[in-house]
Amino acid sequence: MPLPETFLQHLREKGYHPRSNKHSDALAEAIVHDLVAECPPIAERAATGQLVYELNFRLAYDNSEWNTDLAIGISPPGTPPPDQGPIRKSAPSTVQIAIELKSVMTEHRKAVKNRKRDFEAHHKHVHNYSDAAIAGGVMVVNASPTFRSPLRPEITQHRNVQALVTHCLREMRNVSMRTGPGGDGLDAKAAIVVSLDNVDWPATSYLSVAPAPTVGDPMHYDAFIQKLCGEYRAHFQTP
């Protein structure tokens, strides 16, 4: 499966703003539609209205809440099939898949520490909510030598950006992965590397060679979608 074209198109048309959810919403939409396209049990339930998705969903457990970027789960009773597209956008009554989306666009070494912490907190909250729930995580890493933040007047220079990207991917690989029920860690994770200077938006591109994950790498986007589907079959498909 290729990297999500609709997410890349969003960056080419809208750029990136650190205080906006628009980029993560665009990636979440791409993920849910690719997952429906590639995972028959999810597609079948989505087509009948049994499965829905929501963006920026507040996942509550006990006295704590976590705002998860993408939640997929069981629809409330009486939810009709989708009137357009393969899956209805609506708040699920029970979350089965919760995905956290994070970006590292500049200040890579500082930012990735926070992103790694966020992913670790995410999977803990999801599995506290339900041990059967699937916790996913995707990190978008910028490989452009320069970056213009809308929060700063000057353009940031990234010295040895390849080393910075390599460091971020290493940190993502070090995020805990779950090995079975009752365990600790993400159930599926991926890293997507883009080249975005945030000045010439149409020139934004994906990096598909090292240090970016390539086909066959467990952190490649295709492997992420397949892992989510496999976990869904294992956790929720009726024998």
C-alpha positions as CSV (number, residue, x, y, z in Angstrom):
1,M,0.0,0.0,0.0
2,P,1.4,3.4,-0.9
3,L,1.7,6.2,1.6
4,P,-1.5,8.1,2.0
5,E,-1.9,10.5,-0.9
6,T,-4.7,12.5,0.6
7,F,-2.5,13.5,3.5
8,L,0.3,14.6,1.3
9,Q,-2.1,16.6,-0.8
10,H,-3.4,18.3,2.3
11,L,0.2,19.4,3.2
12,R,0.7,20.6,-0.3
13,E,-2.4,22.7,-0.2
14,K,-2.6,23.9,3.5
15,G,0.9,23.5,4.9
16,Y,1.5,22.9,8.6
17,H,0.5,24.8,11.7
18,P,1.5,23.4,15.1
19,R,-1.6,24.8,16.7
20,S,-4.1,23.3,14.3
21,N,-5.7,19.8,14.1
22,K,-6.2,20.0,10.4
23,H,-3.0,18.0,9.4
24,S,-3.8,15.3,12.0
25,D,-7.4,15.2,10.9
26,A,-6.3,14.7,7.3
27,L,-4.0,11.8,8.2
28,A,-6.7,10.3,10.4
29,E,-9.2,10.4,7.5
30,A,-6.6,8.7,5.3
31,I,-5.9,6.0,7.8
32,V,-9.5,5.1,8.4
33,H,-10.3,4.9,4.7
34,D,-7.2,2.8,4.0
35,L,-8.1,0.5,6.9
36,V,-11.6,0.0,5.6
37,A,-10.3,-0.6,2.1
38,E,-7.7,-3.2,3.2
39,C,-9.5,-5.0,6.1
40,P,-12.6,-7.0,5.1
41,P,-14.0,-7.5,8.7
42,I,-13.9,-3.8,9.3
43,A,-15.3,-3.0,5.9
44,E,-18.2,-5.4,6.3
45,R,-19.2,-3.9,9.7
46,A,-18.7,-0.3,8.5
47,A,-20.9,-0.9,5.5
48,T,-23.8,-2.0,7.7
49,G,-23.4,0.9,10.2
50,Q,-22.1,-1.4,13.0
51,L,-18.7,0.4,13.0
52,V,-18.1,4.1,12.9
53,Y,-15.2,6.5,13.4
54,E,-14.6,9.9,15.0
55,L,-11.8,12.4,15.1
56,N,-10.5,14.1,18.2
57,F,-12.5,11.7,20.4
58,R,-12.4,12.1,24.2
59,L,-11.7,8.6,25.5
60,A,-12.8,8.4,29.1
61,Y,-11.6,5.9,31.7
62,D,-12.4,6.3,35.4
63,N,-11.7,10.0,36.2
64,S,-9.3,10.6,33.3
65,E,-9.8,11.5,29.7
66,W,-7.5,11.3,26.7
67,N,-8.1,13.1,23.4
68,T,-7.3,10.5,20.8
69,D,-6.9,11.7,17.2
70,L,-8.8,8.8,15.7
71,A,-11.3,6.4,17.3
72,I,-13.0,3.5,15.6
73,G,-15.6,1.4,17.3
74,I,-19.1,0.1,17.8
75,S,-21.9,2.5,16.7
76,P,-24.8,3.4,19.0
77,P,-27.9,1.3,18.5
78,G,-30.0,2.3,15.5
79,T,-27.1,3.8,13.5
80,P,-27.9,3.5,9.8
81,P,-25.4,2.5,7.2
82,P,-23.2,5.3,5.8
83,D,-25.0,7.5,3.4
84,Q,-21.8,8.3,1.6
85,G,-18.3,6.7,1.7
86,P,-17.5,3.3,3.2
87,I,-17.9,4.2,6.8
88,R,-20.0,6.7,8.8
89,K,-18.4,9.5,10.8
90,S,-20.0,9.4,14.2
91,A,-19.0,9.0,17.9
92,P,-18.6,5.3,18.7
93,S,-20.4,3.9,21.8
94,T,-17.4,1.6,22.5
95,V,-14.0,2.2,21.1
96,Q,-12.1,-0.7,19.6
97,I,-9.2,1.1,17.8
98,A,-7.7,4.3,19.1
99,I,-4.8,6.0,17.2
100,E,-2.5,8.8,18.3
101,L,-0.9,11.0,15.6
102,K,2.1,13.1,16.3
103,S,4.4,15.2,14.2
104,V,8.1,16.3,14.6
105,M,8.6,19.2,12.2
106,T,11.4,21.1,13.8
107,E,13.5,21.0,17.0
108,H,13.6,17.3,16.4
109,R,15.6,16.1,19.4
110,K,13.5,18.1,21.9
111,A,10.2,17.3,20.2
112,V,10.7,13.6,19.8
113,K,11.1,13.2,23.6
114,N,7.7,14.7,24.1
115,R,6.2,12.6,21.3
116,K,7.6,9.4,22.7
117,R,6.1,10.3,26.1
118,D,2.7,11.0,24.5
119,F,2.7,7.6,22.7
120,E,3.5,5.8,26.0
121,A,0.7,7.6,27.8
122,H,-1.7,6.9,25.0
123,H,-1.4,3.1,25.0
124,K,-1.6,3.0,28.8
125,H,-4.9,5.0,28.7
126,V,-6.3,2.9,25.9
127,H,-5.6,-0.4,27.6
128,N,-6.9,0.9,30.9
129,Y,-10.1,1.8,29.0
130,S,-10.3,-1.7,27.6
131,D,-7.7,-4.5,27.5
132,A,-9.1,-5.6,24.2
133,A,-8.9,-2.1,22.6
134,I,-6.2,-1.6,20.0
135,A,-3.8,1.3,20.5
136,G,-2.0,2.6,17.4
137,G,0.5,5.4,16.9
138,V,1.9,7.2,13.9
139,M,4.7,9.7,14.0
140,V,5.3,12.1,11.1
141,V,8.9,13.3,10.8
142,N,10.1,16.2,8.7
143,A,13.2,15.7,6.6
144,S,13.5,19.2,5.1
145,P,16.8,21.0,5.7
146,T,14.7,24.2,6.5
147,F,11.4,24.9,8.1
148,R,9.3,28.0,8.5
149,S,7.1,27.9,11.6
150,P,4.1,30.3,11.6
151,L,5.0,30.9,15.2
152,R,8.5,32.3,14.4
153,P,9.7,35.1,12.1
154,E,12.8,33.3,11.0
155,I,13.4,30.1,9.0
156,T,14.9,27.3,11.0
157,Q,18.0,25.5,9.6
158,H,18.2,21.8,10.3
159,R,21.8,20.8,10.4
160,N,22.4,17.2,9.4
161,V,18.7,16.6,8.9
162,Q,19.3,12.9,8.0
163,A,20.8,12.3,11.4
164,L,17.9,14.1,13.1
165,V,15.4,11.9,11.2
166,T,17.3,8.8,12.0
167,H,17.3,9.8,15.7
168,C,13.5,10.3,15.7
169,L,12.8,7.0,14.0
170,R,15.1,5.3,16.5
171,E,13.0,6.8,19.3
172,M,9.8,5.7,17.6
173,R,11.1,2.2,17.4
174,N,11.8,2.3,21.1
175,V,8.2,3.1,22.0
176,S,6.9,0.0,23.8
177,M,5.1,-2.6,21.8
178,R,2.5,-5.0,23.3
179,T,3.2,-8.7,23.1
180,G,-0.1,-10.0,24.2
181,P,-3.3,-9.4,26.3
182,G,-2.6,-7.7,29.6
183,G,0.7,-6.4,28.3
184,D,2.0,-2.9,27.9
185,G,2.7,-1.0,24.7
186,L,1.3,0.0,21.4
187,D,-0.4,-2.7,19.3
188,A,0.7,-1.1,16.0
189,K,3.0,1.9,15.1
190,A,4.3,3.6,12.0
191,A,6.5,6.5,11.0
192,I,6.0,8.7,7.9
193,V,8.8,10.9,6.7
194,V,8.0,14.1,4.7
195,S,10.0,16.9,3.3
196,L,8.2,20.1,4.1
197,D,9.8,23.5,4.4
198,N,6.4,25.1,5.0
199,V,7.2,27.8,2.4
200,D,6.8,26.1,-0.9
201,W,3.8,23.9,0.0
202,P,3.3,22.3,-3.5
203,A,6.9,20.9,-3.3
204,T,6.2,18.8,-0.2
205,S,7.0,15.2,-0.8
206,Y,7.3,11.9,1.0
207,L,10.7,10.3,1.6
208,S,10.5,6.7,0.6
209,V,14.2,5.6,1.0
210,A,16.3,5.3,4.1
211,P,16.3,6.7,6.7
212,A,12.5,6.5,6.1
213,P,10.9,3.1,6.7
214,T,10.8,1.2,3.4
215,V,8.5,-1.7,2.3
216,G,9.1,-4.6,4.6
217,D,10.0,-2.5,7.6
218,P,7.5,-3.1,10.5
219,M,7.1,0.7,10.8
220,H,6.2,1.2,7.2
221,Y,2.7,2.5,6.7
222,D,1.5,-0.6,4.8
223,A,2.7,-2.8,7.7
224,F,0.9,-0.5,10.1
225,I,-2.5,-0.9,8.3
226,Q,-2.0,-4.7,8.0
227,K,-1.1,-4.9,11.7
228,L,-4.2,-3.0,12.7
229,C,-6.3,-5.4,10.6
230,G,-4.6,-8.5,12.1
231,E,-5.2,-7.2,15.6
232,Y,-8.8,-6.4,14.8
233,R,-9.3,-10.0,13.5
234,A,-7.7,-11.4,16.6
235,H,-9.6,-9.2,19.1
236,F,-13.0,-8.7,17.6
237,Q,-13.8,-11.0,14.7
238,T,-16.3,-13.7,15.6
239,P,-14.9,-17.2,14.7
